[in-house]
C-alpha cells in the first residue's frame, strides 16, 4: 500500500464514472507518464548501466558461446556491480540450468537472458513479501518510523516525502526524534517549512520517545493524515539502538495502538556492500517493513537494489535518483529492469 493509495477508496467512492473517451484519455496520459518515468530512471541509472555493460562486454569479448569461463567472468561482473554474492550465485545457477536445458547459448543472447533472470528473481522476491503497512482506520494518521545511519539521506527522504504528500493534499506531521544532532533537527525544520508540514520538536538531548509521543498526540488532535518520525542514526551499539527504537515504538503504540504502521530503512546505494551490512544491523535491531535506497544517480553501484531486494525480502518502497523532490520515486521492479536493460522486445 503506497502513501498515495491510503485514501484511494475514499476518493474512488466520491468520483463520477468516466466516459469511454475520458477513460481512453486517462490511459494515454498514464502510458506517456510511465514512459517518461522509465526514461528518467534510465538516466538516473546511467552510471550503473555504463559500468555494468562495459564489464559485461569485456567478459564476452571474442567469445561466441556461454561456457564455464564466460560464467566465471559474469559472476565477477555481478559481484563487482554490488549485486551481492548470494544473489549472484542464484543468477549464475539459473543461467546454468537454462544452458543445460537448451544445450547451447550464444553470447549475443546473454543480455536478454540476464535481464529475464534478474526480472524473474525480483518478481519472486517481491511476490513473497508482505504488502506495505496495515489497514489504517478512518481518521487515524498513517505512522511511519524512519531509520537509517547518519548520512544515508534519511532526513532528506523525510523532507521529500512530506513535500510530495502535502502537494497531494495530505496533512503531514513530522517528529524530530533524532535529538542527538542539532543539524538534523534544523535540516528537518527547513524541509518541513518548505513542504508545508507541521514539525514537532523538543530541546537537544531530549528523550526521542517523548518527541514521538508528542508528535502522535498532536497529529491525532489536529486530524493529520500521515506522521513521519525521524530517528537517530547511530550504530554505536546494536543493543542500545534496539532498546531506543523499541522504546519509541512502545510509546507510539500508547497513542495509536497499531503504530508505527511502517518502519522504513533508508540506505545509501552509493555505499554498495556497506548498505547490505546496514540492512543486516537494522533488521536485527527492529522490524523493518520497507526500504528506501538513495543516491543511485551518483554511483555505479545500482546493482545493490537487486541484491538487497532478493536477500532481505523486504519491499523496496522508494529509490532516489537525483536531488529533486520528484526524483524520490516509488520503486517499480518492472520499470527498474526496463531502465537498466531496455524494454523487452
C-alpha positions, 0 to 999 in steps of 0.5 A: 500500500503506497502513501498515495493509495491510503485514501484511494477508496475514499476518493474512488467512492466520491468520483463520477464514472468516466466516459469511454473517451475520458477513460481512453484519455486517462490511459494515454496520459498514464502510458506517456507518464510511465514512459517518461518515468522509465526514461528518467530512471534510465538516466538516473541509472546511467552510471550503473548501466555504463559500468555494468555493460562495459564489464559485461562486454569485456567478459564476452569479448571474442567469445561466441558461446556461454561456457564455464569461463564466460560464467566465471567472468559474469559472476565477477561482473555481478559481484563487482556491480554490488549485486551481492554474492548470494544473489549472484550465485542464484543468477549464475545457477539459473543461467546454468540450468537454462544452458543445460536445458537448451544445450547451447547459448550464444553470447549475443543472447546473454543480455536478454537472458540476464535481464529475464533472470534478474526480472524473474528473481525480483518478481519472486522476491517481491511476490513473497513479501508482505504488502506495505503497512496495515489497514489504517482506520478512518481518521487515524494518521498513517505512522511511519518510523524512519531509520537509517545511519547518519548520512544515508539521506534519511532526513532528506527522504523525510523532507521529500516525502512530506513535500510530495504528500502535502502537494497531494493534499495530505496533512503531514506531521513530522517528529524530530526524534533524532535529538542527538544532532542539532543539524538534523533537527534544523535540516528537518525544520527547513524541509518541513517549512518548505513542504508545508508540514507541521514539525514537532520538536523538543530541546537537544538531548531530549528523550526521542520517545517523548518527541514521538509521543508528542508528535502522535498526540498532536497529529491525532488532535489536529486530524493529520493524515500521515506522521513521519518520525525521524530517528537517530542514526547511530550504530554505536551499539546494536543493543542500545539502538534496539532498546531506543527504537523499541522504546519509541515504538512502545510509546507510539503504540500508547497513542495509536495502538497499531503504530508505527504502521511502517518502519522504513530503512533508508540506505545509501546505494552509493555505499554498495556492500556497506548498505547490505551490512546496514540492512543486516544491523537494522533488521536485527535491531527492529522490524523493518517493513520497507526500504528506501535506497538513495543516491543511485544517480551518483554511483555505479553501484545500482546493482545493490537494489537487486541484491538487497531486494532478493536477500532481505525480502523486504519491499523496496518502497522508494529509490532516489535518483537525483536531488529533486523532490520528484526524483524520490520515486516509488520503486517499480521492479518492472520499470527498474529492469526496463531502465537498466536493460531496455524494454523487452522486445 
